[in-house]
Amino acid sequence: MYKKILLAVDGSEHSKRAANHAINVASLVPEAKVEIISVIDLSKVKTEVLHGELKQKRQQALEEIKSWFEKENVSHELKIERGDPGPTIVSYANKHKFDLVVIGSCGLNSLQEMVLGSVSHKVAKRVHCPVMIIK
C-alpha cells in the first residue's frame, strides 16, 4: 500500500507528531521506506545565522526524529532542501512519486491561514498523492 512515504518536518511539535504517525504507517508495511524532508526557508536563513540557537534546536529535533525511526527499525533517509517550504515539498513529492505525504498542521488560526496560507494546506492542494495532515 504505502511503500514510499514522504515525511515533511521542521522540528516543531506538530512535525514530531507527524513523525510518530509516519512511523506507525510505515510499520504496517515491511518494505516501506520513509524519506524525511526538512526544508530550510531561504527567507529565514539570516535570522538563523544570527540566532544560532534556532538552527541548533532544529538540528536536535531532526536527530531526535531520526532516532525514533532507528529505534522502531523503520527504513528512512533524511533529505535537506532549500527554498520556500510549501512549493519545495510539493515539487519534491511530485517529482519522486510518493505514495503518501505526512505533514504536521502548523496551527494557524483561520484568519492567518486565509491571509498567509499554511504549508500543510498548500501541500495538500498541490501534491499528486494522498496527504495525511497531523494536528
N, C-alpha and C positions, 0 to 999 in steps of 0.2 A: 504494500500500500504506500506508505510514506517512507521511501528509502532514502531520498535525498532532501534533507531539511536544512533550511537557512534560518539561523537564529540571529536576529539583529539586537546588539547590546550596546549600551552606552555607560554602563557602570552604575546606573540608578537602581533603586529598589524595584522599580517596575521591570527593568530588564533582568534583574535577578530572579524575579518570579517567573518571567518568561523562560529563563534558562531551565528552571525546575520543570516546567511543563514540556519543554523540548526534550529533556532527559526522559520524562515519563513516556512521551510518544515514541521516541527512538528505541526505548527499551522493549517495546512491543514487537519490533521487527528486528530480528537478529542481524540482518545485513544493512541496517540503516546507518547512515553517516550524517553527522550534523556539521555544517560549516557555520562557524561563529564569525559574524562580521561586525566590526566596530568601525564607525566612520568618524574620522577626525574632521570636524567642521572648520573649514579654512577661515571662516569669518571670526572664529573664536581662538585661532592659534596664538595671536598676540597676547590675549588675555591669559592663556595657559602658560606661555613662556614667562610672562610677568608674574604669574602666580603658580609657581612650580608645584605647589601642593595640589592643585586641581588635576594636573597631569598625573601626579603620583597616586592620587585617590582612584583615578580611572584605571591605572595600571594594576593597582591592588585588586580592584573589583574584577578585572579580566582574569587575573591569576586565580582568584577565588572561584570564579565560574569554571575555568579550565579544570581546577582541582575536583569540582563536583563531577564533571564528565569522567575524569580518570577514576575517581572512587567508584562510580557506577559502571565502569568499564564500557562506556558508550563511545564509539568511534567519533572523533571530532577533529577539526582543523580550524585554527584561528586565522582570519584574514583582516588586515588593517587597510582601510581605503581612506582616501581624502576627498573632500567635497561637501556639498550640501547633503545632509543625511537622507532626506526623502528621495530625491532623484537618484542618488548614488545607490541606495538599497534597491530601488526599483530596477535600475539598469543592470545591476549585478544579478538580481534574482531572475530577470527575464533572459539575460544572456546565457546563464548557466542552467536554465531549465530545471528549477527545483520543483519538487512535488508539494512542498508546504513551506510557508514562511511563518515564523513565530516571532512576535514582537510585543513589547510591553506598551501599554497605554501610557501616555505621558501625563495624564491627569489635568489637562487644561479644563477650565470652566467653559460653558457653552459660548460665551462672548469671545473669549480668547481663541477658541477653536474656529469660530466663524471668521474672525479677523485674520488670524495667523495661519490656521490650518495646522493640524498635528501631523507629525511624521507618520504615525501609525495609520491615520486616515488617508494620507497621500499614498502610502504603500498599498493599503487595501484596495484603493480605487484603481491603481495602475499596474499591479502585478498580475501576471497571467496564470496564477495558480491559487489555490486556497490560502487564506491568511488567517492565522489564529492570533487575535489581539487579547493579551492578558491584562486584566485590570488589577 
